[in-house]
Amino acid sequence: MTILLDTNILLRLSDRADSKHAVTLHAVEALKLDGRNLGIVPQVLYEYWVVATRPTAANGLGLSVDVATASLNDWKSLFRLYRDERTVFDHWIGIVYDHRVTGRGAHDTRLVAAMRRHGLTELLTFDAGDFLRYGGITVITPESVIGT
């Protein structure tokens, strides 16, 4: 089984100064040592880019385009990339309607739609509460992986 990584996991792996960098790194390493496959979807990379290239003064990482591009290439080599497909939209529209999702929550719903399309049932994230309304997925936090 593959665990989908949320954007906040990649961001914390990238930022050694982040207070949650170490727990994120240890969780990812522990999952890999346990034989778990880790995956990403294009949306995670899009969201990563937005924060990674945003100035630090605006709560971003302040990476240059070249460094951010290298990071994307690293993520694609480290984690399996599940590509977008036409049916992801169909899943998404059904989920936002069924769960009456509004506003920013629609971004998280897109991750759930991609998970359903690709048969993924587990998500590693720091934002567990954002995904509790959706059935059929198990939300894992880095802290729960390493037992802190």
MARLO-801058 format. One record per residue: residue in one letter; y, x, z of N, C-alpha, C in turn. Coordinates in steps of 0.001 Angstrom, whole numbers, padded with zeros to 6 digits, always signed. Layout:
<nodes>
AYXZYXZYXZ...
</nodes>
This chain:
<nodes>
M-001195+000840+000000+000000+000000+000000+001247+000876+000000T+002250+000411-000709+003522+001118-000785+004544+000425+000100I+005318+001228+000794+006424+000733+001608+007710+000961+000819L+008494-000096+000627+009780+000032-000051+010803+000597+000923L+011583+001543+000468+012653+002126+001281+013965+001429+000974D+014664+001015+002012+015988+000417+001863+017004+001539+001633T+018151+001173+001123+019212+002139+000834+019606+002928+002071N+019657+002270+003229+020101+002971+004430+019160+004111+004818I+017937+004071+004374+017003+005171+004629+017416+006390+003806L+017675+006197+002507+018085+007323+001665+019410+007914+002127L+020340+007057+002527+021645+007552+002971+021506+008419+004215R+020666+008000+005136+020498+008786+006370+019692+010061+006114L+018796+010036+005156+018103+011267+004788+019078+012267+004179S+020087+011772+003475+021064+012637+002803+022084+013248+003739D+022378+012560+004817+023486+012945+005692+022961+013557+006991R+022876+014881+007014+022349+015580+008196+023203+015365+009437A+024450+014973+009247+025337+014725+010388+025160+013324+010968D+024453+012464+010265+024250+011099+010744+023378+011113+012000S+023739+010316+012974+022992+010287+014236+021549+009817+014053K+021262+009161+012951+019907+008667+012699+019161+009491+011642H+019730+010619+011267+019079+011473+010268+017694+011920+010741A+017617+012449+011944+016354+013009+012436+015264+011947+012543V+015598+010787+013102+014585+009741+013236+014129+009255+011860T+015037+009215+010903+014682+008797+009542+013750+009813+008903L+014102+011080+009003+013277+012141+008426+011889+012154+009052H+011820+012049+010380+010522+012047+011067+009684+010831+010673A+010325+009675+010518+009597+008462+010129+009012+008610+008726V+009813+009095+007792+009331+009271+006412+008194+010284+006381E+008349+011384+007105+007293+012395+007156+006018+011819+007776A+006165+011047+008856+005004+010459+009524+004270+009487+008601L+005025+008685+007866+004399+007743+006940+003639+008481+005847K+004223+009547+005329+003554+010331+004287+002291+010989+004842L+002376+011551+006059+001210+012178+006673+000096+011161+006929D+000491+009913+007136-000462+008835+007358-001039+008314+006043G-000642+008928+004950-001162+008537+003651-000475+007346+003017R+000664+006967+003557+001396+005821+003021+002209+006245+001801N+002237+005386+000793+003068+005608-000379+004440+005010-000106L+005474+005681-000565+006847+005221-000368+007477+004980-001729G+008192+003857-001845+008774+003497-003128+010226+003086-003017I+010864+003057-004164+012256+002630-004294+012367+001745-005526V+013447+000983-005585+013756+000178-006762+015155+000567-007233P+015499+000278-008494+016811+000672-009005+017979+000217-008126Q+017905-000962-007550+019011-001432-006717+019299-000465-005570V+018263+000091-004985+018445+001049-003892+019219+002265-004406L+018910+002693-005618+019628+003840-006185+021072+003488-006528Y+021308+002261-007021+022685+001835-007303+023506+001819-006018E+022941+001223-004985+023655+001133-003709+023870+002517-003097Y+022872+003381-003233+023010+004754-002755+024196+005429-003446W+024274+005281-004752+025347+005905-005527+026720+005468-005023V+026863+004176-004776+028150+003631-004328+028604+004325-003046V+027720+004425-002073+028090+005025-000790+028164+006542-000901A+027232+007147-001622+027197+008606-001724+028450+009165-002392T+028988+008471-003384+030150+008990-004114+031480+008483-003557R+031431+007587-002591+032656+007097-001962+033180+008185-001024P+034513+008341-000913+035072+009367-000026+034651+009157+001437T+034553+010252+002161+034175+010157+003576+035202+009345+004364A+036459+009403+003967+037506+008633+004646+037286+007130+004498A+036497+006734+003500+036196+005324+003265+034738+005016+003626N+034190+005770+004589+032842+005561+005092+031762+005867+004058G+032037+006853+003213+031048+007294+002234+030570+008688+002568L+029761+009254+001684+029281+010622+001878+030165+011648+001179G+030996+011193+000243+031915+012092-000442+031254+013070-001394L+030099+012701-001943+029409+013598-002862+030046+013551-004246S+030011+014679-004914+030475+014718-006302+029450+014009-007185V+029842+013713-008400+028928+013078-009349+027717+013971-009595D+027945+015283-009712+026829+016201-009956+025839+016212-008799V+026341+016257-007569+025457+016281-006402+024746+014942-006242A+025466+013852-006461+024843+012526-006359+023756+012355-007423T+023996+012861-008614+022996+012791-009676+021758+013597-009294A+021964+014771-008741+020829+015591-008284+020053+014862-007192S+020759+014183-006316+020089+013413-005264+019236+012299-005856L+019787+011578-006833+019006+010521-007478+017730+011081-008097N+017861+012223-008744+016683+012847-009342+015665+013240-008279D+016163+013728-007136+015264+014052-006022+014529+012813-005535W+015272+011711-005332+014634+010483-004845+013561+010023-005820K+013856+010114-007116+012886+009664-008119+011643+010547-008151S+011783+011799-007763+010607+012671-007738+009837+012555-006423L+010519+012192-005358+009867+012077-004047+009201+010725-003815F+009765+009668-004411+009304+008313-004159+009018+007607-005484R+008045+006725-005466+007719+005984-006687+008834+004998-007009L+009298+005021-008248+010340+004109-008699+009693+002907-009372Y+009924+001729-008790+009478+000476-009380+010629-000050-010218R+010443-000118-011502+011503-000495-012436+011861-001974-012349D+013096-002268-012736+013508-003663-012851+012774-004301-014023E+012434-005541-013857+011800-006305-014925+012438-007680-014960R+012295-008356-016072+012927-009669-016229+012569-010644-015121T+011358-010610-014648+010942-011606-013672+011561-011384-012296V+012139-010204-012040+012806-009995-010754+013940-011004-010594F+014675-011252-011652+015759-012236-011572+015214-013621-011246D+014125-013993-011867+013539-015303-011605+013113-015437-010146H+012529-014383-009600+012178-014377-008172+013441-014506-007326W+014463-013728-007690+015703-013710-006910+016356-015095-006866I+016507-015715-008014+017195-017014-008036+016430-018041-007217G+015128-017986-007247+014336-018899-006432+014510-018651-004942I+014564-017392-004555+014701-017046-003129+016084-017416-002612V+017148-017097-003363+018490-017436-002862+018659-018942-002756Y+018026-019677-003662+018117-021137-003587+017310-021663-002393D+016072-021236-002300+015198-021745-001230+015727-021420+000164H+016328-020248+000313+016814-019809+001630+018315-020031+001812R+018944-020644+000807+020377-020939+000870+021198-019683+001203V+020880-018610+000510+021542-017322+000737+022930-017354+000120T+023911-016870+000864+025282-016788+000366+025828-015383+000625G+026857-015047-000108+027582-013802+000125+026735-012551-000021R+027025-011582+000838+026397-010262+000764+024886-010287+000941G+024375-011332+001593+022930-011438+001779+022157-011473+000476A+022841-011803-000603+022177-011848-001910+021695-010471-002349H+022340-009404-001871+021868-008046-002194+020493-007803-001570D+020347-008165-000302+019056-007998+000358+018001-008880-000290T+018399-010057-000716+017464-010960-001379+016922-010330-002654R+017743-009560-003332+017273-008898-004549+016164-007899-004233L+016276-007211-003092+015189-006311-002693+013904-007103-002449V+014031-008237-001788+012869-009090-001532+012269-009568-002854A+013116-009940-003799+012630-010385-005115+011865-009264-005810A+012392-008048-005748+011698-006910-006363+010370-006653-005650M+010374-006792-004335+009126-006612-003589+008083-007627-004041R+008493-008874-004157+007544-009922-004571+007039-009663-005987R+007931-009273-006884+007535-009003-008264+006508-007881-008343H+006670-006854-007503+005793-005683-007568+004654-005724-006553G+004532-006828-005831+003435-006967-004879+003571-006091-003642L+004808-005752-003286+005054-004943-002088+005277-005874-000903T+004748-005502+000246+004875-006381+001411+005547-005711+002602E+005864-004426+002502+006466-003712+003630+007783-003054+003218L+008748-003104+004142+010077-002548+003897+010477-001686+005084L+010898-000456+004816+011427+000432+005853+012942+000359+005815T+013548-000075+006910+014990-000281+006969+015482-000182+008402F+016768+000093+008556+017424-000004+009860+017962-001414+010091D+018006-002229+009057+018599-003565+009140+017525-004652+009169A+016612-004547+010108+015477-005475+010170+015933-006929+010223G+016985-007223+010958+017450-008590+011113+017862-009245+009814D+018273-008445+008840+018706-008992+007554+017557-009577+006734F+016332-009257+007118+015175-009653+006309+014233-010619+007031L+014580-011015+008235+013683-011852+009033+013460-013230+008437R+014402-013753+007669+014264-015106+007125+013238-015217+006006Y+012828-014081+005462+011930-014103+004309+010481-013941+004744G+009645-014840+004304+008228-014740+004603+007526-013775+003670G+006387-013323+004098+005554-012500+003240+005895-011032+003220I+006864-010613+004041+007155-009186+004113+007127-008745+005572T+006755-007510+005771+006765-006899+007084+007890-005876+007099V+008783-006015+008046+009917-005099+008170+009557-004036+009204I+009732-002784+008813+009424-001641+009656+010724-000873+009869T+010980-000451+011090+012134+000404+011361+011643+001833+011575P+012498+002807+011289+012101+004190+011547+011701+004428+013003E+012414+003775+013919+012098+003951+015334+010694+003461+015655S+010285+002362+015026+008936+001837+015295+007861+002755+014731V+008176+003485+013679+007198+004394+013075+006906+005559+014014I+007968+006088+014634+007766+007269+015463+007695+006940+016953G+007786+005644+017275+007607+005221+018639+008763+005493+019582T+009984+005394+019055+011145+005577+019951+011867+004270+020157
</nodes>
